Amino acid sequence: MASTVSVLLYSSNADVRARVRTAVGRRPAPDVPPVVLVECATLPAVLRTLETVRIGACVLDGEAVPAGGMGVCRQIKDEVFACPPVLVLIGRPQDAWLARWSRADAVVALPPDPVETAASLATLLRL
């Protein structure tokens, strides 16, 4: 098992990033390695990070502006070779269909529930 795994966390909102940091903690489950969150606040930073850092999973804020996490998810699924699994945070339950369109591997509602968020991320890290 790797000593740590990098997880890309994208949100234009610093409060959302802080909530995800708290929800995920240092280790989302005992059977996955500790995580290091690589935080990005813009789409260019996301794309640059995916090119330069080995990322085990992504957590994308569907409510981010101007580039929403669902659009970012669809873009990276189309453009990034061996794209890591993606967890999309949605603002409303009605947005679940859009998360499916984006090809998200998992979906969690905002604000992120710590148990659900950690469990969803751990599942993606096991893939």
N, C-alpha and C positions, 0 to 999 in steps of 0.2 A: 504494500500500500504506500502511495506517495506521502511524503511528509506534510505537504499542504497542497491545496488545489485553488487556483485563481478563479474567482467568479466575477464576471463583469456585471456591474450594477449601474443601469442608466435611468436617470431621472433629471429633469430640469429643475426639480424642486428639492432643495436641500433637506426639508422636513421629511419628505418621502424617503430619501436616501437614509436618513437617520433612523426612521421607523423600521426600514428593512434591515439595517445593521443590527438593531436591537432584536428584531424578530428572528433573524438567522443565528445570531450569536457567533461564537467562534467555531462551533462544530454543530451542524444541524442534526446529526444523528451519531450515535456511538460507532457505527460501522462504516462511516465515511471519514476521509481525512479532514483535518481542520481547514477552514476556508480563509482565504485572503480576498477581501472585496476590493476590486479595482473599480473605483467610481468614475463615472463619466456624466457630464451634464449636457453634452451636445452630440449630435449625430457624427460630425467629423471625428470627435474623440472616440466614439464607439468604433468607427471603422478603422482608425489608426491603431487602437488597442487590439482589435481582432487580427490585425496584420502583424503585430509585434510581440504579443504576449500569448502564451499557451493558456487558453481559457477552457475550463471544464464545463461551465454552464453560464447562461446569461439570465439576468433578471431585468426586465424592461418595463418601465412605467407607461401604461397605455394612455395616461393622461398628460404625458410630457408635452411641452410646446417648444418650438414650433413643430418638431418631428415627434409624433406620437409613437409609443412603443410598439403598437400593432403594425404600423407602417414600417418601422425599423425592423421588426421581426421578419416581415415578408421580404424586405430588401436583403437582409443578411442570409435568409434561407435560400434566396435566389443567387446571391453573389459571392458568398463566402464558402470556399471549398471546405468540406468536412465541418460544416457549421455546428457549433456546440448546441446542446439542447437549450431551449428557451422557455422561461417562465414569464408570462405576461401578467401584470397587475392591472385589473380593470376597475373602473369607477362605478359601473352599474351592472347588475346581473344581466340586463338586456344586451350587454356588449359581448357576451360569451360567443355569439355567432361570429362576430367580427374577429375575435381571438382565434376561432377555428379557421377563418379565412386567412389570417396571418400565418397559419401553420405553427402556432405556438404548441409546445409539447405539454405545457401545463398552464393553468390559469388560477389566480388567486384574486379575491376582491380586495379593494382598498377600503379602509386602512388595513394593512396586512396583519392578519391574526398570527401571532407567533407560532402556535402549534401547526397550523395549516401551512404557513409559509416554509417553516423549517422542514416539515415532512415532504412537501412538494419539491423543494430544492434537493433534499437528500435522495429522493427517487430519481431525479434527473442526474445526479452525480453518480448513481449506480449504473446508469446506462452504458 
